[in-house]
Amino acid sequence: MNMQQKNTYRKQTNRYDDVLTARKWWSWIYMHLIWRVDDNVMTREVMKMIPDDFGGKLLDVPVGTAIFTAAKYGTLSHAQIVGLDYSREMLAVAKQRKEACELKNLTLIQGDVGNLPFGDGSFDIVLSMNGFHVFPDKRKAFDETYRVLRPGGCFCGCFYVKGERKPADWLVRHFLNKKGLFRPPHFTLAEASTLLSDLYDGNVVLQNHRSMLIFKCIKPNS
């Protein structure tokens, strides 16, 4: 990778990570006044769903830049973690973070959530943070993440749901969808709840932070 590419990725990482973590004044305004959520708080809630002594296999899709997960993964020395993302640019950034944090337990691959390159029941945990509002075929993505999860395994994460906060919905319709940063159609809270409950036979815990839905689903054993 040449210096120009490194600088490009560094700028992209900083901008993407700044928005999610609200660590700049403008990103704080974006998250707290428009969305009225704190991704740092939501991340802590989701990360608690992964046991501190977890030593199984985990799929993180989309892994993004691993901005929120790297610290947790650094404590799971006995786990086998696969981070999958469709964006090669995001993976390049995640690779830099993996190397900086010395995450030897993390394998990064490029792939499509709608056609996951893994066998049935391959993972003990499937994590998807801020992913489903980006996936173009969300029902296929739900089916695929369900397929690769072992019976009794945990599917957890968060994604955008429409109808819970008007400023956020306006931003999604008029900017984020048009820029390709989000992909319609989007679920309402009721629609997402019904879909997940039907797929996981009611073994679902949901909590929404206004327009963001946190979920934990356990795959039935039969």
Residue, then its C-alpha position, 0 to 999 in steps of 0.5 A: m500500500n502506497m503513502q497516498q492510499k494510507n493517507t486516504y484510508r486514515k482520513q476515511t477511518n477518522r471520519y467514520d470513527d468520529v461519527l460513530t464515537a461522537r468524539k468531535w464536536w460536529s459528530w457529537i451534535y450529529m449523534h445527540l441532537i439528530w439521532r439522540v443516541d450514544d453509540n458508545v453506550m449501545t456498544r457497551e450493552v451489546m458487548k456485554m452479550i459476549p461472555d468475557d470468557f468466550g472461547g468459541k467461534l464468532l462471526d462479526v458482520p459487517v466488521g467495519t473498521a472494528i472501532f467498537t469491537a477491537a478492545k473486546y476482541g483483545t480480551l478474548s484470546h481463546a476465541q476464533i473471530v472472523g470479521l467479514d465486510y463487503s467493503r475492501e476499504m473498510l477491511a483495509v482500515a480494520k486490518q490496520r487496527k488489527e495489527a495495531c492492537e495485535l489481534k491474532n485471534l481475528t481473521l478478516i475476509q471480504g464477502d457478502v452477508g447474503n451469501l456467507p461462505f460458511g457451513d451451517g452452524s459454523f459459529d457460536i455467536v454472530l454479531s452485527m453492529n450497525g449492519f442491517h440498515v446497510f444490507p440491500d437484501k435484509r431478509k436474505a441477510f437474516d436468513e444467512t446469519y441464522r443459517v451459520l449460527r449453531p443451535g443454541g447460539c447467540f445472534c446480537g447487535c443493533f440496527y436502525v428502525k424507522g418511525e421512532r424519531k422524525p429527524a433521524d427518519w428525514l435524514v435517512r430518507h433524504f441523505l443517507n439512503k441517497k448516498g448509499l450509506f443506508r439501503p432501503p427498505h427499512f423495518t419499523l420496530a414492530e416489523a423487526s420485532t415480528l421478523l426476529s421473533d418468528l425466526y428465533d421462535g420467540n427467543v428474543v430480547l429487544q431494546n430500542h434507543r429511539s431509532m436504534l434497535i438492540f437485539k439478542c436472539i438465541k437460535p432454537n435447539s430444534 
